[in-house]
């Protein structure tokens, strides 16, 4: 295995400047991630605010119970115990819980969290605990109930999808509150394993996933996610936290109360940063509404976004209303009924844990720029934001095909369609498309001349002539299609090779990590490549790297 650095152009301009030219965005954030002094200043700030956060022992108790349920090994429990130490800090990162962990970038984010925790311990000489925040409170079921993967590339290199669906209509509620029946997990696993090619790792994969997911009980997506992530990263000490865990919610009650009581000022702070982002020259990543309460509430089974109308909180349709006092009471006595949005989640994370740095994707870095004043309002400051590391996996076969067709990684990413088209043109030495076009043109010209002559005999012959011409050109078109099929069959092997390159590196014309799931690679290579990424000495620069395996 080897890693090769490659500069992928950032689509998100604000995040791109954050990574490459921090001075352009300095006023939107608190710490320059590349400044070593930032780490020491942030650690000192955490020490200053020790008494303003959740009690460490209570947090460790809640995390210990949750991670034990996920099957955490000793390395995880050891890290949770280290969290009780007053000098320890947290490196966090998180994501929604997708089916079979979702896209590869989730794996890459966990790798970055572990890398950053190791670097923090080296720099600060104090314990740094890697914590992965599972966004189980999110309610977008259709966003997480499926996964894409490369099927048996040796036979038919295509991207396939597996989707799970409940047998009953699902409410619009937190994914952590939506268990899937045992047979749904069995069906999903069976489809995955039946379409993956045979390999020396497949039997182990079958056994392990069966043990984790097919236990005869209903599981939520976050349940399954936690078990798989513990299997993949538990021996590295990665601690998991589900944002919708009732034990965590109880610890968050005081911050929910503050968010309710200071709601007007909080949204004003977010709006202030929205204006600052625009003034600096960027388009805000997330919408900031004038009446936003920046909280959700669970009513029955539904997760409802709250808005503010004066001192009254209500839903969009104003079918439910709450006074401030009522919400404060809910925060104190039933905090599990409340849930954060994208702007209050960063504040809650900082209240809950001593976050030295948080690992984010480009879009997340952009919307966190809208929270700096909100942090200040709560007597906090934004943690160091670390852009997650990015990877593309290139296996030996794809690498060989790229070399055969003289394709660089840049060619595949930026001009694959043009290079493929040019290759096909070079194979067509007889230029059959041009010849067919020329024949069609001659037939149409001469036949139109013939129709003109025959209509002098009887004008009624024009319709017959036009119909005959359509039939003749249709036969020419058919012959051209059959010639195209024969041409492609002649070059079938090469076209399959090109298809495998495309579907592996840029499926759906997107970066591999945003589409493909991890399990095709676990089936092909086992878990060793993940351990290699975790343990390799990599700079925390948010750059893209090609992993050749």
C-alpha positions as a printed NumPy array, in Angstrom:
array([[  0.   ,   0.   ,   0.   ],
       [  1.113,   3.539,  -0.653],
       [ -0.355,   7.025,  -0.443],
       [  0.078,   9.732,  -3.029],
       [ -0.907,  13.361,  -2.431],
       [ -3.179,  14.915,  -5.029],
       [ -4.64 ,  18.422,  -5.047],
       [ -8.394,  18.127,  -5.659],
       [-10.035,  21.443,  -6.451],
       [-12.366,  22.485,  -3.61 ],
       [-15.978,  23.016,  -4.693],
       [-16.857,  25.004,  -1.55 ],
       [-14.991,  28.346,  -1.901],
       [-15.151,  29.35 ,   1.768],
       [-13.823,  25.988,   2.936],
       [-11.232,  26.057,   0.171],
       [ -9.856,  29.344,   1.464],
       [-10.059,  28.114,   5.056],
       [ -7.739,  25.273,   4.102],
       [ -5.432,  27.047,   1.637],
       [ -5.501,  30.74 ,   2.576],
       [ -6.744,  31.189,   6.149],
       [ -6.062,  34.945,   6.187],
       [ -8.97 ,  35.481,   3.794],
       [-11.448,  34.006,   6.291],
       [ -9.762,  34.762,   9.617],
       [-12.563,  36.989,  10.917],
       [-15.099,  34.167,  10.491],
       [-13.308,  31.699,  12.778],
       [-11.41 ,  31.662,  16.061],
       [ -8.37 ,  29.468,  15.461],
       [ -6.029,  28.897,  12.528],
       [ -5.771,  25.08 ,  12.39 ],
       [ -2.248,  25.196,  10.965],
       [ -0.918,  27.448,  13.749],
       [  0.608,  25.266,  16.464],
       [ -0.126,  28.008,  18.986],
       [ -3.835,  27.582,  18.303],
       [ -3.791,  24.157,  19.936],
       [ -2.217,  25.497,  23.129],
       [ -4.545,  28.516,  23.288],
       [ -7.605,  26.338,  22.769],
       [ -6.456,  23.909,  25.487],
       [ -6.007,  26.836,  27.889],
       [ -9.524,  28.037,  27.065],
       [-10.899,  24.589,  27.848],
       [ -9.126,  24.657,  31.195],
       [-10.664,  28.064,  31.925],
       [-14.172,  26.799,  31.232],
       [-13.884,  23.437,  32.986],
       [-16.671,  24.221,  35.445],
       [-19.019,  25.502,  32.734],
       [-19.38 ,  22.143,  31.003],
       [-21.077,  18.872,  31.792],
       [-19.531,  16.953,  34.682],
       [-16.869,  14.67 ,  33.21 ],
       [-17.746,  11.668,  35.348],
       [-21.416,  11.835,  34.375],
       [-20.429,  12.086,  30.707],
       [-18.028,   9.163,  31.024],
       [-20.737,   7.067,  32.666],
       [-23.158,   7.764,  29.805],
       [-20.546,   7.08 ,  27.124],
       [-19.402,   3.923,  28.879],
       [-22.906,   2.487,  28.936],
       [-23.566,   3.353,  25.273],
       [-20.261,   1.969,  23.995],
       [-20.667,  -1.243,  25.969],
       [-23.986,  -1.787,  24.199],
       [-22.132,  -1.356,  20.897],
       [-19.612,  -4.022,  21.894],
       [-16.685,  -1.685,  22.64 ],
       [-13.337,  -3.33 ,  23.404],
       [-10.919,  -2.368,  26.184],
       [ -9.254,   0.404,  24.151],
       [-12.531,   2.337,  23.966],
       [-13.348,   1.879,  27.65 ],
       [ -9.812,   2.997,  28.512],
       [-10.294,   6.22 ,  26.55 ],
       [-13.616,   6.845,  28.268],
       [-11.897,   6.481,  31.622],
       [ -9.192,   8.916,  30.536],
       [-11.946,  11.436,  29.813],
       [-12.471,  11.699,  33.576],
       [ -9.031,  13.31 ,  33.899],
       [ -9.315,  17.096,  34.161],
       [ -6.46 ,  17.683,  31.724],
       [ -7.899,  15.507,  28.942],
       [ -9.361,  17.018,  25.781],
       [-11.613,  15.676,  23.031],
       [-11.14 ,  15.467,  19.284],
       [-14.585,  15.063,  17.767],
       [-16.155,  14.456,  14.408],
       [-19.447,  13.009,  13.352],
       [-21.967,  12.099,  10.713],
       [-25.425,  10.7  ,  10.156],
       [-25.706,   6.94 ,  10.558],
       [-26.049,   5.6  ,   7.03 ],
       [-26.846,   2.05 ,   5.979],
       [-23.733,  -0.125,   6.48 ],
       [-22.006,   3.179,   7.533],
       [-22.976,   5.065,   4.349],
       [-20.419,   6.637,   1.968],
       [-16.671,   6.182,   2.376],
       [-16.109,   9.73 ,   3.627],
       [-17.633,   8.625,   6.951],
       [-14.755,   6.176,   7.307],
       [-12.304,   8.889,   6.295],
       [-13.719,  11.229,   8.924],
       [-13.213,   8.619,  11.635],
       [ -9.65 ,   8.11 ,  10.392],
       [ -9.041,  11.864,  10.662],
       [-10.465,  11.996,  14.199],
       [ -8.051,   9.269,  15.296],
       [ -5.131,  10.906,  13.495],
       [ -5.926,  14.278,  15.105],
       [ -6.264,  12.794,  18.589],
       [ -2.84 ,  11.203,  18.27 ],
       [ -1.376,  14.507,  17.062],
       [ -3.049,  16.432,  19.898],
       [ -1.502,  14.126,  22.488],
       [  1.898,  14.621,  20.894],
       [  1.617,  18.41 ,  20.764],
       [ -0.003,  19.049,  24.138],
       [  1.31 ,  16.111,  26.171],
       [ -2.123,  15.508,  27.662],
       [ -4.782,  12.854,  26.927],
       [ -6.787,  13.454,  23.746],
       [ -9.915,  11.338,  23.371],
       [-11.25 ,  10.579,  19.86 ],
       [-15.064,  10.82 ,  19.855],
       [-17.324,  10.132,  16.873],
       [-20.657,  11.959,  17.175],
       [-23.476,   9.917,  15.585],
       [-26.209,  12.314,  14.476],
       [-29.01 ,   9.953,  15.482],
       [-31.361,  12.866,  16.102],
       [-31.579,  13.71 ,  12.381],
       [-34.859,  12.758,  10.761],
       [-34.038,  12.525,   7.035],
       [-34.67 ,   8.802,   6.633],
       [-34.391,   8.808,   2.829],
       [-30.903,  10.296,   3.082],
       [-29.492,   7.413,   5.118],
       [-31.514,   4.298,   4.256],
       [-29.38 ,   3.227,   1.285],
       [-25.812,   2.672,   0.158],
       [-23.954,   2.41 ,  -3.159],
       [-21.137,   0.034,  -3.948],
       [-19.211,  -1.469,  -6.853],
       [-20.579,  -4.914,  -7.64 ],
       [-18.586,  -7.803,  -9.056],
       [-16.368,  -5.705, -11.286],
       [-14.825,  -8.748, -12.945],
       [-18.171,  -9.666, -14.519],
       [-20.04 ,  -6.368, -14.826],
       [-18.442,  -3.201, -13.475],
       [-21.43 ,  -1.208, -12.315],
       [-22.525,   0.731,  -9.251],
       [-25.394,  -0.924,  -7.412],
       [-27.655,   0.288,  -4.619],
       [-29.133,  -1.379,  -1.574],
       [-32.027,   0.314,   0.17 ],
       [-33.933,  -0.733,   3.266],
       [-37.55 ,   0.179,   3.786],
       [-39.863,  -0.28 ,   6.712],
       [-42.964,  -2.419,   6.279],
       [-45.044,   0.368,   7.828],
       [-45.137,   4.14 ,   7.137],
       [-42.45 ,   5.896,   9.162],
       [-43.042,   9.088,  11.135],
       [-40.804,  12.107,  10.587],
       [-38.714,  11.446,  13.647],
       [-35.126,  10.849,  14.712],
       [-33.506,   7.937,  12.886],
       [-32.432,   6.643,  16.319],
       [-36.122,   6.085,  17.056],
       [-36.902,   4.027,  13.945],
       [-36.089,   0.332,  14.491],
       [-35.964,  -1.946,  11.469],
       [-37.284,  -5.477,  11.741],
       [-34.724,  -8.296,  11.937],
       [-35.747,  -9.679,   8.542],
       [-34.992,  -6.317,   6.909],
       [-31.408,  -6.518,   8.118],
       [-31.164, -10.134,   6.979],
       [-32.46 ,  -9.234,   3.504],
       [-30.079,  -6.258,   3.158],
       [-27.094,  -8.313,   4.248],
       [-28.014, -11.183,   1.939],
       [-28.277,  -8.854,  -1.052],
       [-24.925,  -7.255,  -0.245],
       [-23.068, -10.523,   0.149],
       [-24.675, -12.153,  -2.886],
       [-23.459,  -9.364,  -5.182],
       [-19.917,  -9.025,  -3.82 ],
       [-17.317, -11.179,  -5.578],
       [-15.786, -14.148,  -3.83 ],
       [-12.627, -13.288,  -1.932],
       [-10.507, -14.61 ,   0.912],
       [-12.21 , -12.074,   3.221],
       [-15.822, -12.751,   2.244],
       [-16.412, -15.624,   4.66 ],
       [-15.124, -13.605,   7.607],
       [-17.237, -10.646,   6.484],
       [-20.333, -12.817,   6.266],
       [-19.778, -14.207,   9.756],
       [-18.967, -10.854,  11.345],
       [-21.883,  -8.945,   9.85 ],
       [-24.213, -11.781,  10.752],
       [-23.025, -11.61 ,  14.355],
       [-23.395,  -7.818,  14.468],
       [-26.662,  -7.289,  12.616],
       [-28.611, -10.522,  12.366],
       [-29.291, -11.193,  16.025],
       [-33.018, -11.704,  15.649],
       [-33.797,  -8.294,  17.108],
       [-34.919,  -5.018,  15.557],
       [-32.114,  -2.51 ,  15.081],
       [-32.079,   1.162,  14.223],
       [-29.601,   2.472,  11.671],
       [-27.565,   4.141,  14.457],
       [-27.529,   0.829,  16.393],
       [-26.086,  -0.978,  13.382],
       [-23.765,   1.926,  12.585],
       [-22.336,   1.886,  16.115],
       [-21.706,  -1.863,  16.021],
       [-19.926,  -1.7  ,  12.664],
       [-17.855,   1.365,  13.584],
       [-16.856,  -0.308,  16.855],
       [-15.711,  -3.352,  14.886],
       [-13.7  ,  -1.19 ,  12.465],
       [-12.252,   1.35 ,  14.887],
       [-12.771,   0.099,  18.443],
       [ -9.264,  -1.356,  18.707],
       [ -7.965,   2.151,  17.941],
       [ -9.977,   3.536,  20.868],
       [-12.647,   5.471,  18.938],
       [-15.442,   6.455,  21.348],
       [-18.975,   6.698,  19.95 ],
       [-21.727,   9.078,  21.051],
       [-25.317,   9.051,  19.786],
       [-26.755,  12.564,  19.956],
       [-30.21 ,  11.109,  20.639],
       [-29.081,   8.899,  23.528],
       [-31.48 ,   9.703,  26.432],
       [-28.584,   9.614,  28.908],
       [-26.775,  12.291,  26.877],
       [-29.964,  14.327,  26.549],
       [-30.326,  14.491,  30.326],
       [-26.827,  15.953,  30.604],
       [-27.683,  18.574,  27.984],
       [-30.721,  19.949,  29.831],
       [-29.026,  23.146,  31.172],
       [-27.803,  24.129,  27.709],
       [-31.249,  23.554,  26.2  ],
       [-32.616,  25.874,  28.875],
       [-30.053,  28.557,  27.946],
       [-30.868,  28.218,  24.261],
       [-34.57 ,  28.725,  25.013],
       [-34.061,  31.685,  27.353],
       [-31.547,  33.44 ,  25.079],
       [-33.294,  32.479,  21.876],
       [-33.749,  35.98 ,  20.482],
       [-30.137,  36.94 ,  21.118],
       [-28.919,  33.611,  19.772],
       [-30.635,  33.943,  16.414],
       [-29.521,  37.571,  16.194],
       [-25.934,  36.388,  16.675],
       [-26.315,  33.842,  13.87 ],
       [-27.842,  36.513,  11.616],
       [-24.948,  38.826,  12.425],
       [-22.482,  36.188,  11.241],
       [-24.625,  35.581,   8.165],
       [-24.115,  39.236,   7.227],
       [-20.402,  39.046,   7.959],
       [-20.008,  36.013,   5.697],
       [-21.757,  37.919,   2.895],
       [-19.665,  41.042,   3.452],
       [-16.465,  39.023,   3.226],
       [-17.68 ,  37.773,  -0.15 ],
       [-19.197,  34.319,   0.379],
       [-22.653,  32.818,   0.121],
       [-23.726,  31.341,   3.484],
       [-23.901,  27.555,   3.445],
       [-27.107,  27.401,   5.502],
       [-30.229,  29.564,   5.527],
       [-30.818,  31.792,   8.544],
       [-34.484,  32.651,   9.07 ],
       [-35.607,  35.723,  11.006],
       [-37.998,  33.642,  13.109],
       [-35.729,  30.63 ,  13.625],
       [-35.687,  29.105,  17.108],
       [-32.808,  26.783,  16.089],
       [-34.388,  23.891,  17.96 ],
       [-36.6  ,  20.904,  17.247],
       [-39.158,  19.388,  19.582],
       [-40.53 ,  15.849,  19.564],
       [-44.308,  15.795,  19.602],
       [-45.478,  12.215,  19.786],
       [-43.433,  10.459,  17.115],
       [-42.711,  13.568,  15.046],
       [-39.616,  15.794,  15.165],
       [-40.907,  19.33 ,  14.656],
       [-38.822,  22.389,  13.768],
       [-39.63 ,  25.31 ,  16.05 ],
       [-40.044,  28.915,  15.017],
       [-40.385,  31.955,  17.219],
       [-43.273,  34.397,  17.122],
       [-42.495,  36.989,  19.774],
       [-42.343,  35.089,  23.05 ],
       [-44.272,  32.177,  21.585],
       [-42.652,  29.15 ,  19.948],
       [-44.57 ,  27.374,  17.24 ],
       [-44.276,  25.032,  14.272],
       [-44.418,  26.195,  10.649],
       [-48.183,  25.779,  10.41 ],
       [-48.717,  27.22 ,  13.909],
       [-50.633,  24.088,  14.834],
       [-48.604,  23.717,  18.044],
       [-47.543,  26.557,  20.323],
       [-45.362,  26.775,  23.419],
       [-44.526,  29.619,  25.737],
       [-40.959,  30.19 ,  26.802],
       [-41.813,  28.952,  30.279],
       [-43.25 ,  25.742,  28.839],
       [-40.104,  25.068,  26.815],
       [-37.916,  25.811,  29.827],
       [-39.93 ,  23.273,  31.793],
       [-39.502,  20.716,  29.003],
       [-35.766,  21.4  ,  28.941],
       [-35.526,  20.79 ,  32.68 ],
       [-37.787,  17.761,  33.023],
       [-37.938,  16.129,  29.578],
       [-34.808,  17.183,  27.641],
       [-35.128,  14.093,  25.433],
       [-38.014,  15.932,  23.751],
       [-35.646,  18.626,  22.465],
       [-33.162,  18.398,  19.627],
       [-30.579,  20.695,  18.045],
       [-30.337,  22.088,  14.541],
       [-27.14 ,  22.771,  12.588],
       [-26.428,  25.992,  14.505],
       [-27.068,  24.807,  18.057],
       [-25.414,  21.403,  17.634],
       [-21.898,  22.948,  17.716],
       [-22.799,  24.805,  20.933],
       [-24.196,  21.663,  22.514],
       [-21.11 ,  19.655,  21.583],
       [-18.889,  22.271,  23.244],
       [-21.054,  22.28 ,  26.377],
       [-20.992,  18.51 ,  26.573],
       [-17.284,  17.835,  25.988],
       [-13.904,  19.61 ,  26.261],
       [-13.574,  19.837,  22.462],
       [-10.094,  20.823,  21.406],
       [-10.808,  20.383,  17.727],
       [-13.618,  19.042,  15.601],
       [-13.156,  17.31 ,  12.249],
       [-15.43 ,  18.662,   9.521],
       [-16.156,  18.335,   5.83 ],
       [-16.106,  21.345,   3.507],
       [-19.819,  22.148,   3.816],
       [-19.625,  21.884,   7.596],
       [-16.646,  24.246,   7.755],
       [-18.703,  26.707,   5.736],
       [-21.798,  26.649,   7.945],
       [-19.765,  26.761,  11.168],
       [-18.711,  30.239,  10.003],
       [-22.237,  31.282,  11.05 ],
       [-21.706,  30.281,  14.692],
       [-18.773,  32.383,  15.919],
       [-20.966,  35.056,  17.541],
       [-23.287,  32.395,  18.96 ],
       [-20.323,  30.807,  20.727],
       [-19.357,  34.204,  22.148],
       [-22.923,  34.795,  23.369],
       [-22.693,  31.561,  25.372],
       [-19.263,  32.537,  26.791],
       [-17.574,  29.943,  24.602],
       [-15.362,  30.157,  21.593],
       [-15.404,  28.038,  18.498],
       [-13.014,  25.062,  18.679],
       [-10.285,  24.462,  16.144],
       [-11.914,  23.211,  12.952],
       [ -9.904,  20.521,  11.208],
       [-10.801,  19.676,   7.602],
       [-11.156,  15.945,   7.256],
       [ -8.665,  14.003,   5.193],
       [ -9.895,  12.815,   1.798],
       [ -8.981,   9.588,   0.028],
       [ -9.605,   7.713,  -3.218],
       [ -8.88 ,   3.996,  -3.213],
       [ -7.259,   2.676,  -6.392],
       [ -6.815,  -1.078,  -6.496],
       [ -4.136,  -2.825,  -8.507],
       [ -6.471,  -3.727, -11.357],
       [ -7.757,  -0.185, -11.817],
       [ -4.197,   1.147, -11.611],
       [ -3.126,  -1.325, -14.323],
       [ -6.043,  -0.311, -16.562],
       [ -5.241,   3.376, -16.11 ],
       [ -1.658,   2.763, -17.146],
       [ -2.755,   0.667, -20.129],
       [ -4.995,   3.458, -21.392],
       [ -2.438,   6.133, -20.472],
       [ -4.815,   7.847, -18.059],
       [ -3.537,   9.916, -15.169],
       [ -5.637,  10.392, -12.061],
       [ -6.27 ,  13.958, -13.224],
       [ -7.452,  12.658, -16.605],
       [ -9.992,  10.392, -14.907],
       [-11.291,  13.092, -12.552],
       [-11.511,  16.034, -14.939],
       [-11.698,  14.765, -18.521],
       [-12.615,  11.092, -18.512],
       [-15.509,  11.413, -21.003],
       [-13.298,  13.285, -23.479],
       [-10.452,  10.795, -23.14 ],
       [-12.824,   7.852, -23.58 ],
       [-14.427,   9.469, -26.624],
       [-11.017,  10.169, -28.136],
       [ -9.991,   6.534, -27.569],
       [-13.138,   5.278, -29.321],
       [-12.484,   7.615, -32.236],
       [ -8.977,   6.206, -32.637],
       [-10.358,   2.666, -32.841],
       [-12.799,   3.613, -35.593],
       [-10.33 ,   3.525, -38.46 ],
       [-13.07 ,   3.255, -41.114],
       [-15.022,   6.244, -39.647],
       [-18.272,   4.319, -40.021],
       [-20.459,   7.003, -38.398],
       [-19.259,   9.533, -40.977],
       [-19.807,   7.036, -43.795],
       [-23.348,   6.265, -42.65 ],
       [-24.079,   9.996, -42.401],
       [-22.785,  10.509, -45.942],
       [-24.876,   7.611, -47.288],
       [-28.   ,   8.978, -45.56 ],
       [-27.378,  12.393, -47.078],
       [-26.966,  10.989, -50.601],
       [-30.06 ,   8.793, -50.269],
       [-32.161,  11.724, -49.04 ],
       [-30.91 ,  14.065, -51.765],
       [-31.419,  11.597, -54.611],
       [-34.728,  10.287, -53.263],
       [-36.089,  13.833, -52.842],
       [-35.123,  14.468, -56.466],
       [-36.93 ,  11.265, -57.449],
       [-40.046,  12.267, -55.469],
       [-40.042,  15.618, -57.272],
       [-40.042,  13.851, -60.645],
       [-42.781,  11.355, -59.747],
       [-45.118,  14.004, -58.368],
       [-45.176,  15.58 , -61.849],
       [-46.851,  12.371, -62.929],
       [-49.25 ,  12.226, -59.961],
       [-49.075,  14.6  , -56.974],
       [-50.588,  11.892, -54.791],
       [-47.321,   9.953, -55.   ],
       [-45.577,  12.483, -52.669],
       [-46.937,  10.937, -49.457],
       [-45.965,   7.458, -50.63 ],
       [-42.483,   8.687, -51.511],
       [-42.008,  10.385, -48.145],
       [-43.126,   7.244, -46.317],
       [-40.78 ,   5.106, -48.407],
       [-37.87 ,   7.448, -47.639],
       [-38.605,   7.198, -43.905],
       [-38.532,   3.379, -44.167],
       [-35.268,   3.385, -46.098],
       [-33.517,   5.763, -43.668],
       [-34.883,   3.725, -40.751],
       [-33.188,   0.645, -42.222],
       [-29.942,   2.585, -42.607],
       [-30.233,   3.713, -38.966],
       [-30.823,   0.116, -37.899],
       [-27.771,  -1.048, -39.825],
       [-25.709,   1.701, -38.185],
       [-26.847,   0.61 , -34.725],
       [-25.916,  -3.002, -35.456],
       [-22.527,  -1.811, -36.72 ],
       [-22.106,   0.178, -33.478],
       [-22.928,  -2.953, -31.461],
       [-20.402,  -4.993, -33.439],
       [-17.791,  -2.255, -32.96 ],
       [-18.348,  -2.187, -29.217],
       [-18.32 ,  -5.982, -29.02 ],
       [-14.98 ,  -5.979, -30.81 ],
       [-13.648,  -3.595, -28.125],
       [-15.714,  -5.04 , -25.264],
       [-12.751,  -5.869, -23.045],
       [-11.279,  -2.373, -23.271],
       [-14.674,  -0.736, -22.722],
       [-15.19 ,  -2.837, -19.604],
       [-11.805,  -1.722, -18.373],
       [-12.732,   1.918, -18.924],
       [-16.076,   1.355, -17.215],
       [-14.326,  -0.122, -14.208],
       [-11.998,   2.887, -13.985],
       [-14.925,   5.296, -14.169],
       [-17.21 ,   3.448, -11.753],
       [-14.402,   2.956,  -9.26 ],
       [-12.814,   6.422,  -9.222],
       [-15.631,   8.801, -10.227],
       [-18.975,   6.968,  -9.923],
       [-21.854,   9.139, -11.14 ],
       [-19.163,  11.759, -11.975],
       [-18.587,  12.308,  -8.243],
       [-15.604,  11.644,  -5.975],
       [-15.464,   7.981,  -4.985],
       [-15.736,   8.781,  -1.269],
       [-19.077,  10.532,  -1.726],
       [-20.737,   7.499,  -3.37 ],
       [-19.13 ,   4.151,  -2.589],
       [-19.615,   2.274,   0.653],
       [-16.741,   0.66 ,   2.541],
       [-17.858,  -2.956,   2.304],
       [-16.78 ,  -3.671,  -1.273],
       [-13.266,  -2.7  ,  -0.168],
       [-13.465,  -4.674,   3.065],
       [-14.474,  -7.672,   0.977],
       [-11.592,  -7.142,  -1.434],
       [ -8.809,  -6.18 ,   0.987],
       [ -9.957,  -6.861,   4.552],
       [ -9.527,  -4.213,   7.265],
       [ -5.785,  -3.723,   6.886],
       [ -6.039,  -0.654,   4.663],
       [ -8.148,   1.151,   7.301],
       [ -5.532,   0.411,   9.959],
       [ -2.891,   1.643,   7.513],
       [ -4.697,   4.988,   7.127],
       [ -5.145,   5.343,  10.892],
       [ -1.513,   4.626,  11.717],
       [  0.228,   6.391,   8.81 ],
       [  1.911,   9.699,   9.591],
       [ -0.271,  12.154,   7.683],
       [ -0.384,  15.943,   7.954],
       [ -3.766,  17.245,   9.108],
       [ -4.141,  19.427,   6.033],
       [ -7.536,  18.374,   4.666],
       [ -5.921,  17.411,   1.363],
       [ -6.789,  14.522,  -0.929],
       [ -4.676,  11.388,  -1.161],
       [ -4.785,   8.388,  -3.454],
       [ -4.466,   5.085,  -1.646],
       [ -2.983,   2.421,  -3.917],
       [ -3.791,  -1.033,  -2.569]])
